[in-house]
Amino acid sequence: MTSTVTLPASGVFTLTNLRLHRSHVSGVEGLVFDADGFALSRIDVAGGNIIAIGDGNAQSGDGSGIDCRGAIAFPALVDCHTHIDKGHIWARKPNPDGSFAGALTAVAEDRAARWTAEDVERRMEFSLACAYAHGTKALRTHLDSVPPQEDISWPVFETVRERWKGRIELQAACLFGIDTARDEAWFNRLADIVARHRGVLGAVTYMVPDLDVLLDRMFRKAIDLGLDLDFHADETDDVEAVSLDRIADAALRHGFEGKILVGHCCSLARQPDARISATLDKVARADLSVVSLPMCNMYLQDRRANATTPRWRGVTLLHEMAARGINVCIASDNTRDPFYAYGDLDVLEVYREATRILHFDHPVGNWPATIGANPARAMGLADAGALRPGAGADLVLFRGRSLTELLSRPESRRTLIREGKLIDATVPDYQDLDDLMEL
């Protein structure tokens, strides 16, 4: 990606006349924010770190600076819910009808037939190259961990994480249907694999009769091994799907002190108001974080037969959650696989679409935090998602000078700065995977 600015070789510089959002700035006083939450600012950088953040009309040092023309800058992006083990299989295994059931079947068939260590590693590498080129600094992926895949994908992930160290901070959460945890011996073995690879214990929850028993099993194991938890919950329009409520119950029941991230929660938007209020009050008390996946949920949810039009957006109630102080995030989810035919692990694209789908505007409020400080908090990262004096100079400088400019174009000429240095990152060519797609 070609930079729009030039930085001095010394690594000592000041970015002037740039716009920072209040949700992205920490430990700074004296900035004057406009109605959308942006302030004209400057950032002083030396030794790869931010030395100071101040008013954009003031110069520092000898008064020289790099004029950013009032463009918006975000901290390097955080993507807390992805599936890079599934990514980019669409060309060889598309979803036959765009449905959730079609996606499940297609992925299961492709996994059984083709997910060797080499196949998974190359697609992971391709996915991470895309994320890095768009400005992502930290990413959590789910890893399908049904037999025998857990013995293939986790060692691959460990190799990939080490290779990307210093560029993208990687986390992984295991993924399996929670009913599989009925096999306690298998579940214990998987939990040990996750712990050995410093992962997160995760599952897809369904409204099975023994859901509470299975959740208790997961919470006890997470406590025993010192693991955080990550759930896919209620990815359906069924109003009787209330596993978010059950997860909150389990967290309170166990006094769980680790971090819990719950994704999707689509059915919540279909439930009666009284049930919604009771569930969200409980989620707030349990200190759960929630991530919505707006692009994937729009793609899959309420897809109807006979070419009829969907009637709802598929996303969960982030406004109501944020009003209760619940930590809310958005993320990429699937990319070019049967669960979502599109996407490129570009967190700005996710935010742009979320603004349209979830109405992250009028007012803008603190919604930019959903791709910065909030997912960093959900992932337990202290050094990501915010710009602050003393932290690494990791930011993305865009062309847009206002939110409407920023979100009206793909921003393909964004400037990527990591540890005070420019990144010349280019998205990989799809042809790089042609042999895996049998093209």
N, C-alpha and C positions, 0 to 999 in steps of 0.2 A: 504494500500500500504506500503510495507516494506521499511524502509529508508536504504540508503546506507551509512549514516554517523551517528555518535552519538554526541549529543550536551550535554554540561554540565548542571547540574541541576540549577546552578547559573544564567543561562541566559546570561552570559557574555562570549563571544567567538569571535574568528576571523576565517572566512573562507578564506583560502589562496589557491592560485594556481587554481583559477576558471576563466572562460572566460565569459565576459559580452559583449553584443552588444551595439554599440554606441547609437542606437535608444532607448535602454532601460535604459540608464544612464543619469541622470540630475544633474546639479550643481556640476560637478566633472571635475577637470583639471588634466593633467599630465599622462593620460592613453595613451598608444601607441596602436593604432588599426591596425590590419592587413588588407589585401585586401578585406576580407569578412566582415570587420567591427567589429571584435572581439578583445578584449584586455585582456591579462592575468592580473587578478585583485585580490584584497582582499576586504573583507567586514568585518568591525568591528561592532559588535552588543552588545547592552546592554539595559536592561529595555524594551525589545520588539521592539526597534527601531534600525535603521541603524545609527551608530555614525559617521562612515567614510567609504569612498570607495577610495582605492588607488592602486598603482602599485602592481601586484601580487608577485613581487620579494622582496618586503619590508615587514618586520614583524612589529608588533605593540606591545606595552606594554612589556611583559616579553619575547616576541619572540615566544611564543607558538601559535599554530594555528591548525586548522583542515584542513588537506591537501585534496583538492578536485580533485587532479590529473589532472588538466587542463580541467575538465568537464565544460560544458556550463550551465549557470544559467539564467533563465528568471524571470522577475517579475511575481507575481501571475497573472493568465490569466484573460482576459476580453472578454466576449461573448455577443455582443451587439444586436443579432437578433436570437431569438429562439422561439419555440412554445411548452412550457412545458405543456400547457393544452391539446394539441393533442397527446403528446408523448406516445409511447408504446401501441398503439391500433392495430398495424399491425396484431397481432395474431388473433384478432377477426374481423377485418375489413381491409383486404388487398386491395390494388389497383388492380382492375381486369385486367388492361392492361398496367399499368405503365404510363398512360397519365395524363396530367394536368386535363382534364375533368373527368377522372376516379377518381382522387384524390379528386376533389371538391365534387363529388357525394358521394363517400364513407365516407368522413368526415362528410358531412351534415347528412347522414343517421345515422352514429354512434352517432353524437352529439344529435340528436333528440331522439334516443332510450336509450342512456346510460349515458349521461354526468350529473349525479347527483353530488351534492356537495362532497359526499364521493368518488365517482369514480375520479373526477378531482383532489381532494386533494391527494389521494394516488398516482396517476400517477405523479403529481407535485413533491411529496416527493421523489419518486424513481428517477426522472430526476435530481433533485438537489443533491441527494446523489452521482449520477454518476459524475456530474460536479465537485463537491467538491473533490471527490477522484482523479480526474485528475488534480486538481490545480487551479480551477476557483475561483476568488475572487468576481467578479461582473458579473451580468447577466441581460439582458433585455429580457422579454418574451412578445409576443403578446398574447392577450386573445380574442378569438372569442366572439364578443359582439352583435350578432344578437338575437332578442327576442326568447325565454326568457332567453338566456344564460347569458346576462349581469348581471342579478339579482342572478345568481348562482356563476359564476366564480370570480367576483370581491371580494365578501366577503371571498371566499376561499383563494384567493391570499393574502389578507390582513392578514389572519391567518397564512399562510405559511411564508410570509415575516417576521412577528414578530418572528416566531419560528426559522428562519435561521439568524436572526440578529446577527452580529458578526462573521458569517462564510461566507455567500455570501450576498453582497449588491444587492438587487433585485429591478428592475423596471418593470413596465408593461405598455404596449400600447394597447389601444382598437383596434379591427380589425373588419371591416365590409366593404362591397362593397360601394364605395362612392355614388353610385346611391341611396342607402338607406337614405342618408342624405337629400333627397328631402322632407322627412317627418320631417319638422323642429321641431315639438313638440317632437318627439321621439329623434331626434338628440340632442336637448337641454338637455333632461333628461339624455341621455347617457353621455354627456359632464360633467354634474354635478356629475354623479357617478365617472367618471374618476378623476375629480378635488378633490372629497371627499377622494379618495384613493391615492392621490398624484401621479397620473399616467401621461401618455403621450397620447395625442390625435392622433389617427392614423386611416388609412383607406387603402383599396386597390383601386388604381385608374384605371379606364378604359377610353377608348376614347369615352365616352358618349357625346352627343351633348351639354349638359350643364355642362361640366367638369369645365370650368372656374368659373361658378356661384357657383358650389359646393365647389371648392377649396376656393373661397372667403369666403364662409360660415364657412369653417373650420378654415381659418386663422383669421377671425374676432373673432370667439369663443375662439381660443387659446390665442389671445391677451387679450380678456376680462377676461379670467380666469387665465392668467399667465402660460399657459401650453406650453411645447415643442411639436413638431410635428414629426411623424414617418409614412412614406408611403411605401407601396409595390407598385412598379411602373414597368410597361412594362415587365412583366414576360412572354414574348412571343417572337417569331421570326418575328412577323408582323412589317415590316419597318414603317408602319403608326402609330405604337404605340409610341407616343412622349410625354407622360405625364410627364416625367422628365423635359422636356423643359417647360411645362406648370406650373409645381411646382416652377421652378426657376423664371418664370415670376411672379407668385403670390407672392413669397417671396419678390421680388424687388418692386412689386406694393404696397405691404402693409408695406414696410420697416420693415419687421419682425426681431425682435432682439433676439428671442429665438433660440433654437437649432432645426435644421431640419435634420433628418436622412432619407435617401431614399435607399430602398433595391431593389436588383435584377437588374433593368435597362438592361435587357438582349437584347432587340431589338436594343439598341444603336449600338451594334457591327455589325448589319446588314445594317445600314443606310449609305447613301453616305457621303464621307469625308467632304464635305462642311457643311452638316447638323450637323455632329458630332462636327466639330470645333465650329460652332455657339452655339450649345447647351452647350458644355463644357465651353466655355468662359462665358456663362451666369451662369452656375452652380457655377463657381469660384467667379463671382461677387456677387452672392447671398449667398455665404459662406455655401453651403449645404455640408453635409457629405454623403458619399455613401458607402454602404456595399454590397459586393458581397458574394454570398452563393454558393461556387464552387461545393460542393458535390451534393447538391439538384438540382442545375441548370443543372449539367451534367446528373443527373438521369432523369429529366423531359423533358428538352428541346431537340427538334429535334428527339423525339422518333417516330419511323416510323412503319407503319403497314407492315405486311408480312415479318417480321424479316429482314428488311434491315438495313444497318449500318447508324448511325447518321453522319452528315457531318460537324457539328460545335460544339463548346464546351459549348455554352450556357452562358458563363460568360461575364461580362461587361468590359469596357475598362479602367482598373485601371491604367495601365502604362500612358496612355494619360491624365488621371485625375491627377495623382500624378505630372506629369510634369507641370501642371498648378497650383500646390499648393493646390489642392482639398484634403480634409481630407478623406482618403480611408481606409476601414476596410474589414476584412473578418469575417465570423461567422458561427456557426453550422447550423442554420435554423432548419429544422424538424428532428426528430429522431424516427425511427421505427414507422412511421405512413404512410398513403397512399401517402403523398407527397415525402417521402424518406424512403425507406425500411430499412435503415441501420443507423449507427451513434451511438454515446454514449456520446454526449456533451463533447468530448475531443478536446479542442481548439488546442492542438498540432497536432492532426490528421488533423484538418482543415488546419493548416498551412502547414503540410507536403503535403497534396493533392493540395493545392493552388500553392505550389512551382512547382509541376509538371504541373498543368493545366494552370496556369497563367504565368509561367516562372518567378518566383520570384528568379532568379539567373542569374549569368553572366551579370551584377554584382548582388550581394545580396542587395546592397544598403541599404535603410532603410525599407525594406519590413517586418522585424520582428515587426516594430511598428504597423502593421495592426492587431496584437492581443494584443497590449499593450497600448501605449500612444494614438494611434489614436481612438480606440473605447472608451477609457476613456474620451477623449475630446468630442466625439459625445454624450456620456451619461452625460456630465457635471460633471464628477468625478475628483476631484483634488487629491485624495489620492490613485489612482490606475494606473497601467500600466507603472510605471517607478520605478527605484531604485535610491534613492537620500538620502543624509544625512538628518537626522531628520524625515524621513518617517518610517512607520512601516516596520519591517523586514519580508516582505511577498514575498517569492520567491519559485521557483521550480528549484531544482537542478537535472540535467539529468545525464545520463551515458556518452552520446556522447561528444567527445572533439572537434569535428569540425562539420560543418553543414552536411556534407555527412554522418557522423556517427549518428548525431542526427536524421536525417530524413530517415534513412534506416531501423530502427527498431521501434516497437511501444513504446519503452521506458516505459515498464510496471514496472520498478523498480525505477522510479523517486522519489526524496526526496522532501516532501512538508514541507515548513517552514512558519508558520504564527505567527506574533508577536514574532518572535525569538524562537518559540517552534516547535518541530516536530509534525506533524499531522499523526496519524495512521489511515488513511481512506481507506476503502475497498469498491469497487463497489458492489452494492446490487445484489442479485441473481435474475435472471429472474423469478424463481419460486415464488417469493414474490407477483407477480401479477397474478398468475395462476387463482385464483378465479374470478378476474375481466375479464379474457379472456375466462372464461367458459371452462377451460382446466382441 
